[in-house]
Amino acid sequence: MSEMWINMGPQHPMTHGLWNLRVKIDGEQVLDVDPEMGYLHRGIEKISEDRHYNEVITLMDRCCYVAGMSWEHLYVLAAEQALHVEPPERAEYIRVMSDEFQRIGSHVMWYAAFVQDIGLMTPFLYGMRDRDLVLDLFQSYTGARMTYEYMRVGGVRNDLPPGFIGEARKVCDWLIDRFVEYDQLCLNSDIFHKRCDGLGVMNAQACIDHGITGPMLRSAGVRRDLRKDRPYSAYDRLEFDVAHAEAGDVTARYLVRMEEMRQSVRIIRQSLDWLEHHPGPVLAQELPRWLGAPYAPVGREGYLLKRNYPKGLGFSAIEEPHGEALAYVVNEGSEHPYRVKFRSPVFANVSAARQYLVGYRVADIPPIMGSVDVCVGEVDR
């Protein structure tokens, strides 16, 4: 049969977002691929240059719509370094707890979408059910389910509400049991193993060469996790293990994400224990007037302190659910950043598609790309 190019996207069940995968095929054999991104580009980095430092946080929730809290954390860490602001310790623990609930929410959403890609329909409903529990918790202390606007330069917007810690512990207990259920539904299924075992293999060196991070890298045997290797916030005070596997295939990525969720529950429980016994402020007390008012309208009179505020550069790197995200913020002493730059882990993971798709069949593309966990919002920004 003659060779030809086909399009899987930009509207295709496999993409889970607005992007296109051009596939060169010979019959059912994949000969080459060319991922096309950019359909969701909104110019977030440029827009940030004209926004007040805390207004940029609104844009972070739109960078990745399933990991908004992680991107908020990424930005405020860099902004705090650029502005020479130190958040309270309680705020750091709340951030870590929020990050890990976000990791669970993102991975459960991935699980629900992934099982559809391989033909298991019932687990999809279980995943969406459990994700709602995490979103309910977010709503209880941020007021929103996906676009939180909760973190602030210098801390977080507000403290946890009464009764939150007890509810969060109940959700953790529920989720741990559900993760066992997830494994039973998938690992005991012949469909799962026939659609996942040995597909989309990436070895450790190939992952490193292409800048792949996160669960994809750890599934190839590399135990790299910024929460351990370059701790930020309160991670250096918490105990957890780095999830990893060796095979580097679709099944290995599944196993890594499942273990990551268990470790996230472990981190959350330690954070809740600390928060329960350590009350205190959640926002830095020494802030310029134009930076320290989360709800007050930002008037021009609030910018008068900007000329006396020290200039600085800020860099942050965090382990978000998809991998290593980086932020760079330049502060020239004004009320808004001079330059903001982000590095998306998914961009690198998708850019390497030729390495883990060529040689397989067209029908293998959905489970392989599903195991990559593509979030187009953070790729295009």
C-alpha positions, 0 to 999 in steps of 0.5 A, a space after each residue: 500500500 502506498 504511503 500517505 499522511 493523515 491528521 489525528 486532530 485538531 478535533 479528535 478523541 485521541 488529542 484530549 485538547 486542541 492540537 493536531 498530530 500528522 501521521 505518515 502511514 503505510 497501511 496500519 504502520 506508523 512511519 513518521 509523525 509531526 505534532 502541530 501545536 499552537 491552536 490554543 496560544 493566547 500570549 500569556 507571557 506577553 500579557 503578564 508584562 502588563 499585569 500587576 504581579 498578583 493579577 498574573 496569577 489569574 493567567 496561571 490557572 489558564 496555563 494548565 486547566 487541570 493543574 492550575 494550583 501548581 502553576 500558581 505555585 510556580 509563578 509566585 515562587 519566582 515572583 517572590 524571589 524577584 521581589 525579595 518577599 518571604 512567605 510565612 511557614 504556614 503558607 508554605 505548608 498550605 501550598 504543598 498540600 494544595 499542590 498534592 491535591 492538585 496532583 491527585 486531581 490531575 492524575 485522576 483526570 488523566 486516569 479517567 481519560 486514559 481508560 477510555 483510550 484503551 476501551 475500558 469505559 466503566 473506570 472513567 466514571 469512577 475517576 470523574 467521581 473521585 476528582 469531584 471530591 478533590 474539586 469540592 475541597 478546593 472550592 471549600 477554601 478557594 471558592 473555585 473548582 478549577 480557576 482558583 486565584 488562591 496563591 499570592 506573592 507572599 503567601 496565600 489569599 486566606 487561611 483554611 476554613 474551620 473543619 477543612 482538615 477533618 474533611 481533607 483527611 476523610 477524602 484521603 482515606 477514601 482515595 487510598 481505597 479507590 486507588 486499589 480499586 483502580 488497579 484491580 480494574 486495570 491490572 486484572 484486565 486483558 484489554 489493559 495489558 494488550 493495549 499497554 504492555 510494550 507500547 510507546 517505549 522510551 528508555 532513560 537515555 532517550 528521555 534525557 536527550 529529549 528533555 522529557 521529565 515527570 512520570 514519563 522520565 521516572 517510568 524509564 528508571 530515572 528517579 528524578 523528582 524536583 521535590 526531592 532533588 531541588 526541594 521548594 516550599 516545605 518538601 524538605 520537611 516531609 517524607 515521601 518516596 519517588 515513584 518509578 518503574 523500569 520498562 518505559 512503556 505505557 504500563 510503566 507510566 500508569 504504574 508511576 502515576 498510581 504510586 504518585 497519587 499514593 505518595 501525594 496522600 502521604 504528603 497531604 496527611 503530614 501537611 495536615 498534621 502540621 497545619 493542625 498544630 501550627 496556626 499563624 499568618 498566611 500572608 507576609 506582613 511586610 508587603 508594599 501597599 500595591 502588592 499586599 491587598 488581594 481584594 482591594 482595587 489597585 489604584 494608581 496611588 498604590 503604585 507610588 512605592 514602586 520606584 523605591 522597590 529593589 529590582 531583582 530576578 526570580 527563578 523557580 522550578 517545581 514538579 507539577 503533575 506532568 513534569 518539571 515546570 520552570 518560571 523566570 521573572 524579571 523585576 525592574 521595580 515597577 508594579 508589573 513584571 518586566 519579563 515572564 518566561 515559562 517552561 512547559 514539561 508537556 511541550 518537551 514530552 509531545 515534541 518527542 512524539 516521533 521517538 515513541 510512536 514510530 514503528 507502532 500501529 495507528 490503533 496504538 496511538 491513542 493509548 500511547 498518547 494517553 499515557 503521555 498526558 497532554 495538557 495543551 493549555 500549558 504547551 501553547 500558553 
